[in-house]
Amino acid sequence: MKKVKILHNLPNGRIIGRTNYQPKINMPIFLDSLGKKRLGKIYDIFGPVDRPYLNIIPASNALRDKSLEKGEAFILQKGRKIKGKRKGSPRRK
């Protein structure tokens, strides 16, 4: 788990956060460290390489307000599975 500090809610509905490593665009961001409550996904990365800012698209307005209240969010590291469709499994005919 990597922490993201939530800084601002923008008027266009997006969230600005800051982290201490370089994540990839479209990575999911979660409100809890277990990866159960999905906040949204990373839309843009800008600023210095060692502590970049993240532009996050929230999944809903309610989660957007909750994230600013809490002040932090989490990014799952590679290797952790996210519930959803299986990738790489053969398709049955």
C-alpha positions in Angstrom: 0.0 0.0 0.0 1.2 3.5 -0.9 -0.4 6.5 0.8 -1.8 9.5 -1.0 -2.4 12.7 0.9 -5.6 14.3 -0.3 -5.1 18.1 -0.7 -8.0 19.7 -2.6 -11.4 19.2 -4.2 -11.5 21.0 -7.5 -14.7 22.8 -8.9 -14.8 20.4 -11.8 -15.2 17.4 -9.5 -11.7 16.1 -9.5 -9.4 15.6 -6.5 -5.7 16.7 -6.1 -3.5 14.4 -4.0 0.2 14.0 -3.3 2.3 10.9 -2.9 6.0 10.0 -2.5 6.5 7.8 -5.5 5.6 7.8 -9.2 2.4 5.8 -9.9 0.9 5.0 -13.3 -2.0 6.7 -14.9 -5.4 4.9 -14.5 -4.3 3.1 -11.4 -7.2 2.7 -8.9 -7.2 4.6 -5.6 -9.0 3.3 -2.5 -10.3 5.0 0.6 -9.2 2.1 2.9 -5.9 0.2 3.1 -7.7 -3.1 2.4 -8.7 -2.1 -1.1 -12.5 -2.4 -0.6 -13.8 1.1 -1.1 -12.7 2.5 -4.4 -12.3 6.2 -4.5 -11.5 6.6 -8.2 -8.6 6.4 -10.6 -5.5 8.6 -11.5 -6.2 10.9 -14.4 -3.0 12.9 -14.5 0.4 13.1 -12.8 2.3 16.4 -12.5 4.9 18.2 -10.4 8.3 17.0 -9.2 9.3 13.3 -9.8 10.1 12.5 -6.2 6.8 13.9 -4.7 4.3 14.2 -7.6 0.8 15.6 -7.5 -2.1 13.4 -8.7 -5.3 14.5 -10.5 -7.9 11.9 -9.4 -11.3 11.3 -11.0 -13.6 10.2 -8.2 -16.2 7.4 -8.7 -19.0 9.5 -7.1 -19.5 12.9 -5.4 -20.1 11.3 -2.0 -16.7 9.6 -2.1 -15.1 12.9 -3.2 -16.4 14.6 0.0 -15.5 11.7 2.2 -11.9 11.6 0.9 -11.3 15.2 1.8 -12.7 14.6 5.3 -10.4 11.6 5.8 -7.4 13.3 4.3 -5.7 10.2 2.9 -6.2 7.4 0.3 -4.2 4.4 -0.8 -2.8 2.9 -4.0 -2.5 -0.9 -4.3 1.0 -2.0 -5.2 1.6 -4.4 -8.1 1.0 -8.0 -7.2 -2.2 -7.4 -5.3 -5.2 -8.7 -7.0 -8.3 -6.5 -7.5 -11.6 -8.3 -7.6 -13.1 -8.3 -11.1 -12.7 -10.2 -14.4 -10.0 -12.7 -14.7 -7.3 -11.9 -17.2 -5.4 -14.5 -19.1 -7.8 -17.4 -18.5 -8.9 -19.2 -21.7 -12.4 -18.6 -22.9 -14.7 -21.6 -23.1 -16.6 -22.3 -26.2 
